[in-house]
Amino acid sequence: MAKKKFEDALAELEAIVRRLEDEKLPLEEAISLFEEGMKLSRFCSAKLEEAEKKVAVLLKDEQGNSYERPFDDEPESL
């Protein structure tokens, strides 16, 4: 899945899920689709984790100075 975009992988995953839910597939085909879906799911999850690590929230302290904190930290109360 080199050079695959998150959006493309997600669309493929959604299509696989629809097929698995809507079609009466032979067992071997269903297993193959499931395996491909799991690969896409892992890829999407890794891309989301990577993006989350890059995101930082800019804040200002009481003196007006800007600073960063990780995206997943709880916001400070005002």
C-alpha positions in Angstrom: 0.0 0.0 0.0 2.9 2.4 -0.7 1.9 5.9 -1.6 -1.8 5.2 -0.9 -3.8 8.2 0.4 -5.9 7.9 3.5 -9.0 8.9 1.7 -8.5 6.3 -1.0 -7.9 3.6 1.5 -10.9 4.6 3.5 -13.2 4.6 0.4 -11.9 1.1 -0.5 -12.5 -0.1 3.1 -16.1 1.3 3.0 -16.7 -0.5 -0.3 -15.4 -3.8 1.1 -17.7 -3.4 4.2 -20.7 -2.8 1.9 -19.9 -5.9 -0.1 -19.5 -8.0 2.9 -22.8 -6.7 4.4 -24.9 -6.7 1.2 -23.8 -9.6 -0.9 -24.0 -13.3 -0.5 -20.4 -14.1 -1.1 -18.7 -17.5 -1.3 -16.7 -18.1 1.9 -13.3 -17.8 0.2 -14.2 -14.5 -1.4 -15.6 -13.2 1.9 -12.4 -14.2 3.7 -10.2 -12.5 1.0 -12.2 -9.3 1.2 -12.0 -9.4 5.0 -8.2 -9.8 4.9 -7.9 -6.9 2.5 -10.2 -4.8 4.7 -8.0 -5.6 7.7 -5.0 -4.3 5.9 -6.8 -1.2 4.9 -8.0 -0.7 8.4 -4.5 -1.0 9.8 -3.2 1.5 7.2 -6.0 4.0 8.0 -5.4 3.6 11.7 -1.6 4.2 11.3 -2.3 7.3 9.1 -4.6 8.7 11.8 -2.1 8.1 14.5 0.6 9.8 12.5 -1.7 12.8 11.9 -2.6 13.0 15.5 1.1 13.2 16.5 1.6 16.1 14.1 -1.3 18.1 15.4 -0.6 20.6 18.2 -2.9 23.1 19.8 -1.6 26.6 20.2 -2.6 28.3 23.4 -1.8 31.5 25.1 -0.8 31.7 28.8 -1.9 34.5 31.1 1.0 36.7 29.9 -0.2 36.3 26.3 2.7 34.0 25.3 1.9 31.2 22.9 2.8 27.6 23.7 2.0 24.2 22.3 0.6 21.1 23.9 -0.1 17.7 22.4 -3.5 17.4 20.8 -4.8 14.7 23.1 -4.1 16.6 26.3 -7.1 17.8 28.2 -7.7 21.5 27.7 -6.9 23.7 30.6 -9.9 25.2 32.4 -10.4 28.9 31.9 
